[in-house]
Amino acid sequence: MSTINAAQIARVLNEALPYIQRFSGKTIVVKYGGNAMTDERLKSCFAQNIVLMKQLGMNPVVVHGGGPQIGNLLKQLGKESRFISGMRVTDDETMDVVEMVLGAQVNKSIVNLLNRAGGRAVGLTGKDAGLIYARPLESDPQSELGHVGEVESIDPSIVHTLDQSGFIPVIAPVGVDRNGVGYNINADLVASSVASVLKAEKLLLLTNTPGILNANNELQTGLTRIDIDRLIEEGVIYGGMLPKVKCALDAINSGVNTVQIIDGRVENAVLLELFTDEGVGTLIKSY
């Protein structure tokens, strides 16, 4: 190793030290989705990042999506995917596929990825230990979306138990109502709700964008609730970013210290956001 490379590594480690000290013992919820879930190099980097967090004394909790994987299996089965306002219509047959893909295929592949990286991961769905109770979307009074739900309540007991025992919880966004009926829930919404209930220090939302951009397509590295409200009112934040931002604000309003919307297409995005001064996305805080 050259003297220059050694000096650069030393600077990186020194820069990371105060962040490691700050986040040690804290819960950090990470919503995992997009390109980071499909690109092999990004998958490997993500797993290493999460395992390193655990080794450094943090309590990472992973919540994952899986929309494209659901769509692919439905296509293989000859079933057409239908969407209303961007949400998948989920009839009984589709719900079976959702549970198969999210609770088995995707969840277990992430668990395996983390375990291969040296972690001790455990997969969960909302049905396990009463983790996520769900209800139909209030915005869907005619039940056009079928088994698409929202979070009614979360019992974090199993997550606390796993954290304290050295495991990394990996949660699929499937909930169940009081009658045992399953619901497909948006992963950003589940991640926000889990972070709120756990009083997490941070919520990281991995996306396929650099973060939140202004009207000139310039990355906004730091925003407050007031800034967000202004950008929404001006129509700068719209489309698919709007529900993600609203989930971020819900978490902030529930006591989560900060939320970061980060570019999951960047290798080691989680570590860069947590342990460097610059980061790789948009930080949202209450003030």
N, C-alpha and C positions, 0 to 999 in steps of 0.2 A: 504493500500500500504506500502510495506516495505521501509526502509530507502535506501537500496541498489537499489531497482527498481526506486525509486524517483530520486536518484542521476544519474542513467543511462538515464532516460528520460530527465533530465536537461542537461546532456552532449549532447544528441542528438539534443535538441532544440538549444543549443548554437552553435553547429556545423552547423546547418542549417541557423542560422541568417544571416551571410554574403551573403549566396546564395540568400536568400529571398530578402535582400536589393538590391542585384545586378540585380535580374530579375524582380523586381516590375516595372510594366508599360511596360514591354517588351513583344514582340510577340514570342511565341514558337509554332512551327508547329510540330504535332505529327502524324506520319504515323502509323496507327493501323491495325494489321493483325496477321496472324499466330495463334499459340495456345492461345494467349491473347484474341482472338475473339471467341474461342469455349469452353474454360474451364470456368465453372461458377464462381469459386473462383477468377480466374484471371480477368474475366470480371468485377466483383464487385470491385476488387482492382483498376483496371484501371479507372473506373468511379469515384471512390472516389479521386484518384490522380488528375484527371483532374479538378474536382470540387474544390478541395483544392487549386490548382494553381490559379483558378479564384478568389477564396476568398482572396488569398494573394496578389491580385493586378496584376497578370499576365494576358496575353491575349492568352490562348491556342486556337489553331485551329486544329481540328482533320480531317485528310484525311484517309479514310479507303479503304481496299481492299474487296475481296469477291469471289475470284476464286473458292474455294471449294464449296461454296454455289451455284454458277452458274453451276458448273459441276453436283452437286446433282440434281438440278431442270431439267437440260437437260436430265439426265439419267431417271428421273421419266417420262419425256415426250417422252421417247424412241428415243432421238436424240443423236447420238454419238459425243463426243467432239474430235476435231482434233487439233493438234498443229504443228506449224512450227517454229523451232528454239526456242522452249519454249513458243511461243505465241499462244493463242487460235484463231483458224480460226473463224471469226465472220461474218456469212452471215446475211441476213435480219432477218430470224427467230431467230437466236441466239442473234442478237442485241436486239430484243424485250425482250428476256429472261434476258439479261444483264441489261437493263434498269429497268425491273421489280424487279430483285434481288437487284442490287446495289442502285437504286434510291428509292425503296420502302422498301422491306423486311429488308435488312441489315442496311440501313441508319436510318430507323425509329426505329429499335431495339436499335441502339446505342444512338439515341436521347432519347428514353425512359429510357435507362439505366442511362444516365447522369441526367435526370430529377428526377428519383427516388433517386439518390444520393444527391439531393438538388441543382442541377444546373439548368440553364435555357438554354437548348440547342435548336438549330434550324437546321434542315436538309436542305442541298442544293445539287443540281447536277450542272454540268457545264452549263446546260441550263437555270438556274435561274439567271435573271438579267444580262445575257450575261457574266457570270462568266468565263467560259472556252471556247474559240474558238479553234477548233481542225482542223487538216488536216491529210490526209493519211500519214502513215509512209514513209519517204524518202527511207528507206531501203527495201520497198516493191513496186517497180515500176510496177510489173505485177498485183498488187492488189490481190495477192493470199490470203492475210489475211482478205480481206473484210473490215469490219468496225473497224479495229484496227488503232488507230490514235496516234498522238503526239500533244503536246500543241503548238498552234500557238501564242496565246496571252491570258492574264488573266486580267480581269477588277476587281480589288479588292474592288470596292466601297461598295458592299453589305457586304463584310467581315468586312470592317472598321465600317460600320454602326452598325452591330451586336455587334462587340467588344465594341464600345463606349456606347452601350445601355445595357451592362451587360450580353449579350448572348454569348454562346459558339457555333461557327459555326462547323458543321459536314458535310464534303464535300465528295460526291461520285464521283469517277473518270470517269465521263461520260462527254464528250464534244460535241460540235455541230459546224458544218462548217457554212459558210456564207449562204448556201442554206437550212439550217435547218436539215441537215443530221447528225444523231447521231454517235458518235465514242466511242469505248471502249479504255480507256487509262490506261497504267500501273500506279498503285497507287503510287509507289515510284517516278515516273516521275512527277506526279501531285503534290505530296508533295514537291518535290524539287523546282518545278516551282512556287508554291504558296509561299513557304518560300523566294524565291528569290525576287518575286514581292513585298512581304510585308516587305522586309528587316528585316527578323526575326533575333532575337538574336541567336536562336538555331533551329535546325531541329533534331528531334528524330525519328529514324527508328527502330520500334520494329520488331524483327526477332525471328526465332526458333533456333538460334545459340548463343553461348556466346559472339560473336563479330567477329573481324578479328583475325585469328590465323596465326602464322608464320609457317615455314616449319617443326618445331618440335611440332606443334599443341599447342603452348603456346599462351595464349591470349595477344594481343597487346593492351595495355590500352590507348596509345597515339601515333598518327601518323600524319605526315605532308603530303602535296602533294608530296613531293620528296620521302618520304617513300612509299607512295601508288604506285607511278610510278615504283619504284624498285620491289615491291612485285608482281605487274602485269607482269613486264618484266621477273621476275624469275619464273612465273607460279604458285606462291603461292596463289594469288587471281585469281579464275577462276569460271566457272560455274555460278550458280545462284547468287553468291556474287558479280560477276563482274559488272552487270548492276546496282546493288544497290550502289556499291562504286562509279561508274561513276556519278550517280545521286547526291551522296554526294559531289563529286568534283565540279559538275556544280553549286551546291548551294554555296559552298565556293567561287568559282570564281565569283559569282554574288553578293557577299557581305554579305552572312550569316556568322556570326562570327564563329560558330562551328557546327559540325554535330556529333551526337552520334549514333552509331549502337549498340543497346542494346538488352539484352536477355529478350524477352517478356514472357518467361516461368517462370521468377522469380516474385514472388508476390511483388507488389509495386515497380516494376522496374523503373517507371517514377520518383517517388520521390527519390529513392535511387540514380539515376543518377543525378538528379538536385540538391539535398540538402545534399549529403554526399561527403566526400573527396575521397572515393575509387570508387564509381560508380559501374555499373554492365555491362560494355561493352567497346567499343572502341571509343575514342574521336578522331575526325579528325579536324585538324585546318590548316590554310594556311601556317604557318611557325613554 
